[in-house]
Amino acid sequence: MSLADTDVAAALLLARAADELAALALALDPAAVLPVVISGSVGRQLQPRLPAGLLARCVAAAGDATQGAKLLLRESTAAVRP
């Protein structure tokens, strides 16, 4: 049980956050074809409140933030090498 189950203000706040997240996902991917990773404790609270279409695109993270940073660094330095 979470606070949102008993507190109307908390439930409304999470519903609005889920709506904003859905709007952000649509703005970044208007065709709605890319996978989406929603992580962390707030993400776990928002996922059940997401629209079905966005929820269907949710996937598990392929790694952690450090692994992602290393990948971006490798890709950016590979682009400038001859």
LINWOTA-V535847 format. One record per residue. N is the residue number from 0. RES is the residue in three letters. NEAR is the number of other C-alpha atoms within 12 Angstrom. D_CENTER is the distance of its C-alpha to the mean C-alpha in Angstrom with 2 decimals. Layout:
((N	RES	NEAR	D_CENTER) (N	RES	NEAR	D_CENTER))
//
This chain:
((0	MET	7	22.29) (1	SER	15	20.16) (2	LEU	14	21.47) (3	ALA	17	19.77) (4	ASP	13	22.18) (5	THR	11	25.14) (6	ASP	13	24.21) (7	VAL	13	23.87) (8	ALA	13	22.59) (9	ALA	17	19.74) (10	ALA	20	18.88) (11	LEU	18	19.04) (12	LEU	19	16.87) (13	LEU	27	14.02) (14	ALA	23	14.71) (15	ARG	17	14.67) (16	ALA	22	11.39) (17	ALA	28	9.87) (18	ASP	22	12.02) (19	GLU	18	10.99) (20	LEU	26	7.26) (21	ALA	29	8.87) (22	ALA	18	11.35) (23	LEU	17	9.31) (24	ALA	27	7.84) (25	LEU	21	11.55) (26	ALA	12	12.97) (27	LEU	15	11.45) (28	ASP	16	12.35) (29	PRO	13	15.17) (30	ALA	13	16.37) (31	ALA	21	13.22) (32	VAL	15	14.07) (33	LEU	18	11.52) (34	PRO	21	9.36) (35	VAL	27	5.56) (36	VAL	24	4.44) (37	ILE	27	3.00) (38	SER	19	6.26) (39	GLY	14	9.24) (40	SER	10	11.53) (41	VAL	18	9.89) (42	GLY	21	6.81) (43	ARG	19	9.86) (44	GLN	24	11.53) (45	LEU	32	9.18) (46	GLN	30	8.66) (47	PRO	22	12.38) (48	ARG	26	12.46) (49	LEU	29	10.28) (50	PRO	21	12.67) (51	ALA	15	13.99) (52	GLY	20	13.33) (53	LEU	31	9.54) (54	LEU	26	9.78) (55	ALA	19	12.17) (56	ARG	23	9.99) (57	CYS	27	7.64) (58	VAL	16	9.25) (59	ALA	17	10.08) (60	ALA	15	9.79) (61	ALA	16	13.09) (62	GLY	14	14.04) (63	ASP	14	13.61) (64	ALA	14	13.38) (65	THR	11	17.14) (66	GLN	13	17.21) (67	GLY	14	14.77) (68	ALA	13	17.04) (69	LYS	14	20.07) (70	LEU	16	18.99) (71	LEU	14	18.44) (72	LEU	14	21.79) (73	ARG	14	23.58) (74	GLU	13	22.47) (75	SER	12	23.50) (76	THR	12	26.80) (77	ALA	11	27.59) (78	ALA	10	27.43) (79	VAL	9	30.19) (80	ARG	8	32.45) (81	PRO	5	35.45))
//
